Amino acid sequence: MNRRPAALLAAATMTAAAVFSLTACGGGSADSEDKDKIAGADDGASKSASPSASDDGIDRPRINLPKDVKDVFEGGRTGDPKKDAVLADNARRISSVTEAVTVDAEKHPALKFYSSGDALLSAANHVKGFYKKNKSFVGTTRYYDRKVTFLKDGAAAVTYCMDATKTYPKDRKSGKVDRSIPASAQDYSFYNTRLEKNEEGVWQTTSVLTTVAAKRCMP
């Protein structure tokens, strides 16, 4: 059975991420939900919109998604400006991957702008997989329970859930969308990511660890 495209994103990320360990985030394997929690700092969550332009003076690449593709983010306003900045760049990184998959363009500058290291490698492999199979997707992907933890080395960890039940695969050549795929446990994934602030002041995602069919993310 074909799987939903956003669920394939989680699977691809998990495969690429298996070669490293988020030791600074507390470790844990992609199959263990008990180890997904990060100790060391408080967190917060509230409703927020999709990533938008920033007034921090950073020259950021524009991210433009197709009209039939939407990333919805919850938990972007914590009341802590530093945490909010991390969550904003986390959201932009997610949408940069979505753009690279769903928008046919020669270059996708936002992908490299918001990802580096192992996270950039996993994202590039994921995007390449879609193009190789002549696939894209449409629909809405929801990201929620987003929490920030600041680490002793100056990096940040962001954990969050993904709900891909409203996304559907699209054939890149014909444009046909398959809406027959039923929702399943595979549509819910938990992410444990590491972000590091670069010289430009951007919180780049450097590594990603994923739990597919995460019970903690299911309704």
C-alpha positions as CSV (number, residue, x, y, z in Angstrom):
1,M,0.0,0.0,0.0
2,N,1.2,3.5,-0.8
3,R,2.1,5.6,2.2
4,R,1.3,9.3,2.6
5,P,4.1,11.6,1.5
6,A,4.7,13.3,4.8
7,A,4.9,9.9,6.5
8,L,7.6,9.0,3.9
9,L,9.4,12.2,5.0
10,A,9.6,10.8,8.6
11,A,10.8,7.5,7.4
12,A,13.5,9.0,5.1
13,T,14.7,11.2,7.9
14,M,14.9,8.3,10.4
15,T,16.9,6.3,7.9
16,A,19.4,9.1,7.3
17,A,19.6,10.0,11.0
18,A,20.4,6.5,12.1
19,V,24.1,7.1,11.6
20,F,24.4,9.6,14.4
21,S,23.2,10.1,18.0
22,L,21.8,13.2,19.5
23,T,23.9,12.8,22.6
24,A,23.7,16.5,23.5
25,C,19.9,16.1,23.5
26,G,19.9,13.1,25.8
27,G,20.3,10.3,23.3
28,G,17.6,7.7,22.6
29,S,16.8,5.6,19.6
30,A,14.1,6.1,17.0
31,D,12.2,3.2,18.5
32,S,12.1,4.3,22.1
33,E,9.5,6.9,23.1
34,D,10.6,6.9,26.7
35,K,13.9,8.4,25.8
36,D,12.4,11.2,23.6
37,K,12.0,13.6,26.4
38,I,14.8,16.1,27.0
39,A,15.8,17.2,30.5
40,G,17.4,20.4,31.5
41,A,15.1,23.3,30.7
42,D,11.5,24.5,30.7
43,D,9.4,24.8,27.6
44,G,6.1,26.4,26.5
45,A,3.6,26.2,23.7
46,S,0.9,28.3,22.0
47,K,-0.8,28.7,18.7
48,S,1.1,30.3,15.8
49,A,0.9,30.8,12.1
50,S,3.1,29.6,9.3
51,P,6.7,30.9,9.2
52,S,6.9,34.4,7.8
53,A,9.3,37.2,7.1
54,S,11.5,38.2,10.1
55,D,12.3,41.7,11.4
56,D,15.6,40.6,12.8
57,G,17.6,42.1,10.0
58,I,18.6,38.7,8.5
59,D,18.4,38.4,4.7
60,R,16.3,35.3,4.5
61,P,15.4,33.4,1.3
62,R,11.7,33.4,0.5
63,I,9.7,30.2,0.9
64,N,6.7,29.9,-1.4
65,L,4.5,26.8,-1.2
66,P,1.9,25.9,-3.8
67,K,-1.7,26.9,-3.1
68,D,-2.7,23.3,-2.4
69,V,0.2,22.7,0.0
70,K,0.2,24.0,3.6
71,D,2.3,23.6,6.7
72,V,0.4,24.5,9.9
73,F,2.5,25.2,13.1
74,E,1.4,25.3,16.7
75,G,3.4,26.4,19.6
76,G,5.4,29.3,18.2
77,R,4.7,32.0,20.8
78,T,6.1,31.1,24.2
79,G,6.7,34.6,25.6
80,D,10.5,34.0,25.5
81,P,12.0,35.8,22.5
82,K,14.9,33.4,22.3
83,K,12.7,30.3,22.2
84,D,10.4,32.0,19.7
85,A,13.3,32.6,17.4
86,V,14.3,28.9,17.6
87,L,10.8,27.8,16.9
88,A,10.5,30.2,14.0
89,D,13.6,28.8,12.3
90,N,12.5,25.3,13.0
91,A,9.2,26.0,11.2
92,R,11.1,27.7,8.3
93,R,13.3,24.6,8.0
94,I,10.3,22.3,7.8
95,S,8.7,24.5,5.1
96,S,12.0,24.7,3.2
97,V,11.9,20.9,2.8
98,T,8.2,21.0,1.8
99,E,9.1,23.7,-0.8
100,A,11.9,21.6,-2.2
101,V,9.6,18.6,-2.7
102,T,6.5,20.4,-4.1
103,V,8.0,23.3,-6.1
104,D,9.8,22.6,-9.3
105,A,12.8,24.9,-9.4
106,E,16.4,24.8,-10.4
107,K,17.5,25.8,-6.9
108,H,16.0,25.8,-3.4
109,P,18.2,28.2,-1.4
110,A,16.1,27.9,1.8
111,L,17.0,24.2,2.2
112,K,20.7,24.9,2.8
113,F,19.9,28.2,4.6
114,Y,18.0,26.4,7.4
115,S,19.8,23.0,7.4
116,S,23.4,21.8,7.8
117,G,25.3,18.7,8.6
118,D,23.4,15.5,8.9
119,A,20.0,17.3,8.7
120,L,20.9,18.8,5.3
121,L,22.0,15.4,4.1
122,S,18.8,13.7,5.2
123,A,16.7,16.5,3.7
124,A,18.5,16.3,0.3
125,N,18.1,12.6,0.2
126,H,14.4,12.9,1.0
127,V,13.9,15.5,-1.8
128,K,15.9,13.4,-4.3
129,G,13.7,10.4,-3.5
130,F,10.5,12.3,-4.5
131,Y,12.0,13.5,-7.8
132,K,13.4,10.1,-8.6
133,K,9.9,8.6,-8.3
134,N,8.3,11.6,-10.0
135,K,6.2,12.2,-7.0
136,S,5.1,15.3,-5.0
137,F,2.2,15.9,-2.6
138,V,-0.7,18.2,-1.7
139,G,-2.6,18.9,1.4
140,T,-2.0,20.1,5.0
141,T,0.6,18.9,7.4
142,R,0.2,19.9,11.0
143,Y,3.1,20.3,13.5
144,Y,2.3,20.5,17.2
145,D,3.5,20.0,20.8
146,R,6.6,22.0,19.8
147,K,9.0,22.4,22.7
148,V,12.4,24.1,23.0
149,T,15.3,23.0,25.3
150,F,18.5,25.0,25.5
151,L,21.6,22.9,25.8
152,K,24.8,23.5,27.8
153,D,26.9,23.8,24.6
154,G,24.7,26.7,23.3
155,A,22.7,24.6,20.9
156,A,18.9,24.1,21.2
157,A,16.7,21.0,20.9
158,V,13.3,21.2,19.4
159,T,10.9,18.3,19.8
160,Y,7.5,18.2,18.0
161,C,4.8,16.0,16.5
162,M,3.7,15.7,12.9
163,D,0.2,14.8,11.7
164,A,0.2,13.9,8.0
165,T,-3.4,12.5,7.8
166,K,-4.4,15.4,5.4
167,T,-1.6,15.0,2.9
168,Y,-1.9,13.0,-0.4
169,P,0.6,11.9,-3.0
170,K,0.7,13.6,-6.4
171,D,2.1,12.3,-9.6
172,R,4.6,15.0,-10.8
173,K,4.1,14.3,-14.5
174,S,0.3,13.9,-14.7
175,G,-0.6,16.1,-11.8
176,K,-3.0,13.4,-10.5
177,V,-3.6,13.3,-6.7
178,D,-4.4,10.0,-4.9
179,R,-6.9,10.8,-2.1
180,S,-7.8,7.1,-1.5
181,I,-5.2,6.4,1.1
182,P,-6.8,6.0,4.5
183,A,-5.3,7.6,7.6
184,S,-3.1,5.3,9.8
185,A,-0.7,5.2,12.7
186,Q,2.1,5.8,10.2
187,D,0.8,9.4,9.7
188,Y,1.9,10.4,13.2
189,S,5.6,11.0,13.8
190,F,7.7,12.5,16.7
191,Y,10.8,14.5,15.9
192,N,13.8,15.2,18.2
193,T,16.0,17.8,16.5
194,R,19.1,19.8,17.3
195,L,19.6,23.4,16.2
196,E,22.8,25.5,16.2
197,K,23.0,29.3,15.8
198,N,25.3,30.2,12.9
199,E,27.3,33.3,12.4
200,E,24.4,35.0,10.6
201,G,22.1,34.4,13.6
202,V,20.1,31.7,12.0
203,W,19.1,28.6,14.1
204,Q,20.1,25.9,11.6
205,T,18.8,22.3,12.1
206,T,21.9,20.1,12.3
207,S,20.4,16.7,13.1
208,V,17.1,14.9,13.3
209,L,15.9,11.8,15.0
210,T,12.4,10.5,14.2
211,T,9.9,8.1,15.7
212,V,7.3,6.9,13.1
213,A,3.9,5.9,14.3
214,A,4.5,7.7,17.6
215,K,1.7,7.0,20.1
216,R,2.5,10.2,22.0
217,C,1.4,12.2,18.9
218,M,-1.8,10.3,18.2
219,P,-5.2,11.8,19.2
